[in-house]
Amino acid sequence: MIRSRHRLHYGEVQEALEGKRQLPTSLMHALEHMRALARALRRKRLGSGALDLDVPETKAWVDEQGEPVRIERRAHLESHELIEEFMLLANRCVGGDGQRRKAGMLYRVHEPPQASKLAELDTMLGVLGLPRIGHPHEPARALQSLLAAPLDPAHRRLLHRLVLRSLTKARYLERDLGHFGLATREYCHFTSPIRRYPDLHNHRRVREWIRGRKSAAWDPVALEALAARCSATEQNAADAEREAVKVKCLRHLATRLGERASGIITGFVPRGFFVELDDVPAEGFVRIGEYLDDHFVLEPSGVRMSGRRTHKRFTMGDAVAVIVARVDVPARECDLALVVPERRGRRRHHGRNS
């Protein structure tokens, strides 16, 4: 049973914590107490080796017809962390009790990254001139130090994205293998039964404890199959969410054809590179051969492209100026034209006999 005494959103709480909004005194005392507890929980968690990944969430604002009017990166506020810490604590408490009771729960597991993935990440960081992994034999501590490195916002975003790619994917399992990213064991999902089936499953197990009897039979084989199915459907949901955000971003860019923008290089393929724009968290592709009179080769590291004749280099994280050239929403494509100085000129197309 939940008794809701106040209706607040994250922005209101953040403004109140920063002294920019007035709330009733009793409510402010409660929020300040919660903040102190959340900070203590966070310090303890990070002290155990938990990772502090900052991967901004994309928010699309739409009009009454569903057309995007604004796309932005949502800042991660302390008010978010305040709620997150208590949710993590609730999940750990329920998971620990379930482990002791051997109650047939679904656990959220996150295994340590493979050594080969960390070695690959370290090589990429070296090529990019970013901070390196200091202690690969202690991956949690090494990644913690890496993520805490002071960088400008664009390179910080790139670094955190590269670290995220090197980690294994969290999944659901019928047994507890620990959670590397949170540096804890006996962790489950419990706090969102209205939107995740694993939480609902675990709520049913807790109801059995309270009533002192099982409401349904379960067995290890069926639980293993359920865990696999929940992991698969979660991946489908994540893919659908990314696709929806991408479509909104492309529709927004379609209204900006011909506009000039700035961004950073986020990835390469042999024929060009991807650029994430600065003002809009949307990505487009630059076919480099169409704008520079040279043949570019992707280096083995996969993070740099070099011209054979001019020795011009493009490296992941580089800032570039582009123009929104073409948007094809059904094909999920956006072409960006590279802005080059006039003295370099465009590629010259010669006749067959020249």
Steps between C-alpha positions, in 0.01 A plus 500: 500500500632843406390823664597797282533820703651724230528510123842621394708455186879484480538860381298639791699298755830608342400866515395459864830334592686786330296763685322620183150384599304535823329189639324442834747480788409144596548388140840674473616329820400164353682572171815616678497188716453284191788678326735437791408130507528468121845659500615261772366201304671624183836548675480150640409354161781678317739402777417136425597544133171596330532678166374856454406497131352818356313424177250782432144402419341650190166675544276585204234770539213470252197706400137383493561317171800315641751700298825579686548864592807458720756227568731525799736310724348466845736603776549250782395686815565431866123459538528200265782355710298554817224267379741259329691428819186401689380284211837324487485444875148355480608268219801377698295443817240291317766315301694413813191372679403297195845342485480396865152356451595330169170636379523459122568864415635656183832677554650786305857394426786688338820306448848662495633614160718262303875566513507522119237775507697701753819458294313620190364797692847590629643491146225729374554743787873511423439585134247767597733657755248446779583375852600132507392204711746497788440167677348242262538229766250701711240592235253669735760734651662560161171597337402715798819705466454523125143629526606762756757657263435875442403555135299748298131402456540357147799278583349400833189383312720308255706338776195384693347362181817301422510359854133400473573314174777302668272370778292187482123539480300461818239224485250306706597165648345244731811507721714775646833568326546850639478841333836642387378850418333545839774310689247289686352153525146376565357772278160474334244725334206564732399867491315518165239221483268710282746509207739201538397140531805392708392751767147359495638146531706605802202679655310172484782326684493767773122460530561130564737586787246736655214250473715209605408284202573473130243648265638305202739216439834567333798286409862577400452400135198725453677783684804471272275524192317799649828681564612447140166623366503811720855584385396464135187713533696765689744521208209533257356784707837680515541465123149637444568797726824584317321469166221734615749762619694470173184558296415811703855632452489440125163673466642795687810512274276483192384853588862622502619401153780728383579623850855504629578322828792378709558160654755236595600181321356195678587208274649382170432264215734466196307756291458773760409593856205573726454838667287580804381858489566733792167680522284195427587146622457365148749317279573524128750352255776673302624333180845645521606424140233736366651805668878454503712413196676205660461131578444443871591176674360384833783411740497158677408664831164595347512850652692694234487553123798633305538638147763327288604813308432787737554303825194682632369321810158468651487350850210397720414795721616761248279806460375555144275749321224348285186586308179298522487373139241221481253331733312179417278411795364165365857384426621641837777695326648848534781622274721783618721704267845579633583870505852546356699819445476645149871454435464124522212504261274222398601179327576565136331265254717448191401357166584142408794606276653754732 
